[in-house]
Structure formats: structure tokens, C-alpha cells
């Protein structure tokens, strides 16, 4: 069984490819529960791609014969830090390093050049006295389904970029999302006040591991994720 999808140009990460978290979420929609998604190649924008189910319960995203990403059901554990309050997350966001320097300033999730009603504008800055980054997030009405809840692919997107800013520290390093495992605990209401948190889990050569989470303003956990980021040489 297969179906065709198109990643709209609006949902880019790097200029000519889809935002990793958003694409992972699109693919994870074909599975139930938590899922692990591995990105194999940059997801192309604005052209038909094939979603294909395999007999071993995997789901593939294909561009012709090329496998762009693959997803599989996977339960996972993640030790969760306590969420800061909304005011603290908002204050942290004012120190977002991406305001001064950004490899992809037009990124759908974290790009500061995106308009309020166009990008997610999640600007995760350092949370004082911790090794975490935090940001407020008020998802727009356009991100919601008919019941007014944020669609799952946008929750996956929100869980993406804060992990990068958690691993990069005070000086930006070039890194791309390689793998993401996420679980949605409860739906997020459109136009509600939420908190997004990111923290580093560990390092292994060029691999960096990050945890991320979305909380309601009152501190209830809505979604969580683990991600593997691959460090790359900086562009010339």
C-alpha cells in the first residue's frame, strides 16, 4: 500500500529541503504510538514523494527509487527535566543565539526571518542556571485540525530545532538531524501558551544526542523526543 505526498516549500529547514522534524512527523503519521524516523537524504520540496509500507511494519519515504527516510514503531524512555514557567521560557528566548547568527534563518521552525503566521518561530535560548534551552510557543490556528488541535507533524517540528540549539552551545556548529524518536502524550490546543525545552543527552564523535519536550503553560507534558544530530564541517 502506498500514497503520494508533497512537502510544501513553506516547510523547509535548509533552503532547498524539508525541515527534518516536520518530515519525520509526516512519516510517523502512518504509524501508531511512538516512532523512530531516520533521515537518509535531504527531503526534496514541492514534488510528489511516495510513502510506502513494508511487510516488517516500516514506512518508507521515497523519491523514485531513492529512500529519503524510514520510520518504524519504537517505544523509548527519556528522563524528563522539570519545565520552566512560561515567563522564564520567554526570557530565555530573548537570548536566542539565532538572532545574531543562523545557518538557516528561513527555517520553518526556528528561522527569525519567518513571519508570525508563516513559521513556528520557536527561538530556544539558554535557560539560566541549567544546561538547557527554552522557548515559549503559541501555535497558530493554521496548524490545527478541525478540532483545533495542533497536527502531529507540527508537534514533531516543534521538537526538532530546540535540540540543535541545546547541543550547539554559545557558538554555532553545523549539524543536521539524522534520527528522531518521538511520542505525543496529549494534544496541544492551537493558540495556547506552551513551553518548548531542549537539552543535550550525550556525544559520540560527530554525533550529538538531544532531548526535547513540549509542555503546556501549566507544566503538563504534551510531547517528547530524542534526536541524533550529525556535526558537519562549516560551509565555506
C-alpha positions in Angstrom: 0.0 0.0 0.0 1.4 3.4 -0.9 0.4 7.0 -1.2 1.8 10.2 -2.6 2.6 13.4 -0.6 4.2 16.7 -1.4 6.3 18.6 1.1 5.2 22.2 0.6 8.1 24.7 0.2 6.8 26.6 3.3 8.1 23.7 5.4 11.8 24.0 4.7 14.7 23.6 7.0 17.7 24.3 4.9 16.7 26.4 1.8 16.0 23.5 -0.6 14.9 20.6 1.7 12.2 19.9 4.2 12.5 20.6 7.9 13.7 17.4 9.5 11.2 17.3 12.3 8.3 18.1 10.1 9.2 15.4 7.6 9.7 12.9 10.4 6.3 13.8 11.7 4.6 13.3 8.3 6.1 9.8 8.1 5.3 9.0 11.7 1.6 9.8 11.0 1.5 6.5 9.2 2.2 4.6 12.4 0.5 4.5 15.8 2.2 5.5 19.0 5.8 6.5 19.3 8.1 6.1 16.3 11.7 6.3 15.2 12.4 8.1 11.9 15.8 8.0 10.2 16.6 10.6 7.6 18.7 9.2 4.7 18.8 12.1 2.3 17.6 15.7 2.3 13.8 15.6 1.7 13.0 17.4 -1.5 10.3 20.1 -1.7 7.4 20.7 -3.9 7.3 17.5 -5.8 5.4 14.2 -5.3 7.1 11.7 -2.9 5.9 8.2 -2.2 5.0 6.8 1.2 5.4 3.0 1.1 4.6 0.5 3.8 6.7 -2.6 4.1 5.8 -6.1 5.4 8.0 -5.6 8.5 6.0 -2.6 9.8 8.3 0.1 8.5 7.2 3.1 6.4 9.4 4.5 3.7 9.5 7.9 2.1 10.8 7.6 -1.4 11.8 9.9 -4.2 11.6 7.5 -7.2 13.9 4.6 -6.1 15.8 6.6 -3.5 14.8 6.2 0.1 14.6 9.6 1.7 13.6 8.5 5.2 12.2 5.4 7.0 10.1 5.1 10.1 9.4 2.2 12.5 7.3 1.8 15.7 9.6 2.2 18.7 8.9 2.7 22.4 11.6 4.7 24.2 12.4 6.1 27.6 13.6 9.6 28.3 14.3 11.2 31.6 12.4 14.4 31.7 13.5 17.6 33.4 11.0 19.9 35.0 9.6 22.5 32.7 10.3 26.2 33.5 7.4 28.6 33.7 6.2 30.4 30.7 7.8 33.7 31.8 11.2 32.1 32.3 11.0 30.4 28.8 10.0 33.8 27.3 13.0 35.5 29.0 15.4 32.7 27.8 14.1 33.2 24.2 15.3 36.8 24.2 18.9 35.4 24.3 18.4 33.1 21.3 21.7 32.8 19.5 19.9 32.6 16.2 19.1 36.3 16.4 22.8 37.0 15.9 23.9 34.1 13.8 22.0 31.4 11.9 22.9 28.9 9.2 19.3 28.6 8.0 17.5 31.9 9.0 14.5 30.9 6.9 13.9 27.6 8.7 10.2 26.9 9.2 10.7 26.1 12.9 13.5 28.4 14.2 14.1 30.9 11.5 14.0 34.5 12.7 13.1 35.8 9.2 9.8 34.0 9.1 6.6 35.9 9.7 4.5 35.3 12.7 1.8 33.5 10.7 4.2 31.6 8.5 6.9 29.9 10.6 6.7 28.4 14.1 9.2 31.0 15.4 10.5 28.8 18.3 13.6 30.6 19.5 15.1 28.4 22.2 17.6 30.4 24.3 19.7 29.3 27.3 17.8 28.8 30.5 19.8 30.4 33.3 21.5 28.1 35.8 20.8 25.0 33.7 22.3 23.2 30.6 19.0 23.6 28.8 17.4 25.9 26.2 13.8 27.0 26.4 11.2 29.0 24.4 7.6 29.9 24.5 5.4 28.7 21.7 1.9 29.8 20.8 0.9 27.6 17.8 -1.2 29.4 15.2 -4.7 28.5 14.2 -3.4 27.3 10.7 -1.5 24.5 12.4 -4.6 22.9 13.9 -7.0 20.3 12.7 -10.8 20.5 12.6 -11.0 20.1 16.4 -8.5 22.9 16.9 -5.6 20.7 18.0 -2.1 21.1 16.5 -1.5 18.5 13.9 1.1 15.8 14.9 3.7 16.8 12.2 3.9 20.3 13.6 4.5 18.9 17.1 7.3 16.8 15.7 8.6 20.0 14.0 8.5 21.9 17.3 10.5 19.1 18.9 13.3 19.4 16.3 15.3 22.6 16.3 15.4 23.2 20.1 17.5 20.1 20.3 20.1 21.6 17.9 20.4 24.7 20.0 20.8 22.6 23.1 23.8 20.8 21.6 25.5 23.7 19.9 26.1 25.9 22.9 27.2 29.5 22.6 29.0 29.1 19.2 27.0 27.7 16.3 28.3 24.4 14.7 26.9 23.0 11.5 24.8 19.9 12.3 21.9 18.2 10.6 19.2 15.9 12.1 19.9 12.3 11.4 17.3 10.4 13.5 14.4 11.4 15.7 12.2 9.3 18.0 9.1 11.0 19.4 5.9 10.3 21.2 2.9 12.6 21.6 1.4 12.3 25.1 -1.5 14.6 24.7 -2.8 17.0 22.0 -1.8 20.7 22.0 -4.5 23.3 21.5 -4.0 25.8 18.8 -3.4 29.4 20.0 -2.5 28.1 23.5 0.6 29.1 25.5 3.2 26.3 25.6 6.8 25.8 26.6 9.5 24.0 24.5 12.6 22.7 26.2 15.8 21.2 24.8 18.8 19.6 26.5 21.9 17.7 25.5 22.0 13.9 26.3 25.5 13.0 25.1 28.2 12.9 22.5 29.9 10.3 20.4 32.5 11.5 17.8 30.5 13.6 15.3 27.1 12.5 16.8 25.3 14.7 19.3 22.2 13.4 21.2 19.5 15.8 22.4 16.2 15.5 24.3 13.3 17.9 23.6 9.8 18.3 25.1 6.7 20.4 24.7 4.8 21.3 27.9 1.6 23.3 28.5 1.8 26.6 30.3 0.8 24.7 33.5 3.7 22.2 33.0 1.8 19.2 31.7 3.9 17.1 29.3 2.5 17.1 25.7 5.3 15.5 23.6 8.8 14.3 24.0 11.6 13.3 21.6 15.2 12.1 21.4 17.3 13.1 18.4 20.7 12.3 16.9 22.4 15.2 15.2 25.4 14.8 12.9 28.1 17.5 13.0 29.3 18.7 9.6 32.2 20.9 8.6 31.1 24.6 8.4 30.2 25.8 5.0 32.9 27.8 3.1 
